[in-house]
Structures are given as C-alpha cells and as structure tokens.
Amino acid sequence: MSFFKKLFGGGAAPEPEGDKVLGEEGYKGYQIKAIEMKAGSELQLAGLIEKQVGDELKTYRFIRADKMSSREDLVALALSKGRQIIDEQGDQIYR
C-alpha cells in the first residue's frame, strides 16, 4: 500500500482485537468477565456476562461511565456490577 493511502485512510481497516479479560468469576450459573476498555489514560468500567443456554453461548456486554486508573479497582467493581445486574435482571438481559 502506498504512503498516501496509509496517510489518508485508504485500504482495509485493521481487524478489531478480542476483549482483553482482566478478571472473571462464576456466579449463579453465569460467567462474569471484567474487560479492558481504555478511556484516555484511564480505564472505563466494562464487562461481559455469559451463560450457556442449550447449544448457544449468550453474551451481554455492559459499559458504565465510571473511570479509574487501577486495574484491581476496575476488576472488583466490574465483577460487583455484573453480580448486581444478574441479581436484578437474571436471564432478561438476553432478550
């Protein structure tokens, strides 16, 4: 690819990478995963809630406005938020 195509955005976009899981836990039949979502120099609260339903793996992604600089704080808060979502909504998150 030529210099000008790279400079002005020509060509295919790079493939997105998968979510980087920073921590995870099982809870009431669900798998909660804290994922890395960078917001400038901080990390934004984000996670996945997964559950195997028959032959299908159901996934729910949540993103919250909270930002922090500590990975440990992010993991603890994301797992806590995942438990709260499960307790409040259960399987309805997949509808």
C-alpha positions, 0 to 999 in steps of 0.5 A: 500500500502506498504512503498516501493511502496509509496517510489518508485512510485508504485500504482495509481497516485493521481487524478489531482485537478480542476483549482483553479479560482482566478478571472473571468469576462464576456466579449463579450459573453465569460467567462474569468477565471484567474487560479492558476498555481504555478511556484516555489514560484511564480505564472505563468500567466494562464487562461481559456476562455469559451463560450457556443456554442449550447449544448457544453461548449468550453474551451481554456486554455492559459499559458504565461511565465510571473511570479509574486508573487501577486495574484491581479497582476496575476488576472488583467493581466490574465483577460487583456490577455484573453480580448486581445486574444478574441479581436484578435482571437474571436471564432478561438481559438476553432478550 
